[in-house]
Amino acid sequence: MTIAEKREIVNTIINLLLQLTAEEEMQEQPASVSTATKAPAQSVRMLTIKECTELIEGISEHYIRMLIAQGKIKAFRTGEGVHGKYLVNKESLLSYFSGNEDV
């Protein structure tokens, strides 16, 4: 399986999770809220920790892991043990470093 195929699978899973979350939120909202105001789903771009350090010059992989542990940027762990890795939400990373620290 190529890296592109893996990324496509991960993006598909993320989009499905986002849709599931959106559906749950819609069920919790009052019926007066119009579905026409719902924004279209956007594809989510995820980065490895190494890609994060390449995107934001001057930061280390350790610093990215620390931000993840502190909950300052959105990320999730894939895999188990030594073969697992973190995938970081690109929008969350850029938002954090632009000064808007809302996760």
N, C-alpha and C positions, 0 to 999 in steps of 0.2 A: 504494500500500500504506500503510495507516494505521500509526501508532506501536503501537497495540494488537496489530495483526497481526504486526508485526516482533518485538515482545516475546514473543508467543506462539511464534513460530518459534524465537527464541533459547532460550526456556525448554525447548522440545521437544528442541532439539539438546543442551542441557546435560543434560537428563534421560537422553537416549540415551548420552551420553558417560559419565555416572555409572553407568549400567547396565553398559556395556561394561567400565569399570574394575572394578566389583564382580564381574563374571563372571571377569575375569582374576585377581582376588585369590582368588576361591573355588577356581579351578583350582590356585593355588599353595599353598593351605592343605591340611593333612592331611585324609584322608577321615573322621576321627573327629569333625570339627566338624559339628554339626547345622545343617541349613538352617532349622530352625524358630526358631533364635535370631537369625536375620537380621532387622534392623530394616526396617520398610517405608520405601520411598523417599519422600523429602520433596521438594517443589518448591523450587527454588533461586531466590532473589530476587536479581537483579542490578541495580546502580545505575550511572548515568553518574557522571562525576566531579562534575558540577554538582549532581546529586541527593545525592551524599555530603556536599557542603558545606552543603546545605540541611538535611540530617538531623542533622549534627553542627555546631552553631553555633560560630563562632569559628575554623574552619580554612579554609585557602585551597585552591584547586584545585592550586596548586603543591605544597603539603604532601602532598596525596593522591597526586599523581604521584611524589613522592619516596618515599612509603611503598611504592608499587607497585614502583618501581625497586629498593628495598632488600629486597623480598620479605617485607615485614612484613604485608601484606594480600594476599589472593588476588584476582587480576584477570586478564583476558585482553584482548588487543587485537582489535578487529573492524575490518574494512576495511583499506584501504591508503592511504598518503600522507596528504594533508591531510584527507581525508574519513573516515579511520579514527578510532576512539575506543576508550577503555578502558571495560570493564564490570567493576565491582567487586562481589565477593560481599558481600552485605549482612551476613550472619552473621559473616564474617571481620572486616569493618569494626567492627561493634558489639563483637565480642569483643576486638579490639585496644584500643578506647577504654574498655572496662570493666576493663582491667588484665590480662586473660588474653591474652597476646601470642602464643599458639601458633597458627601458621598452619595 
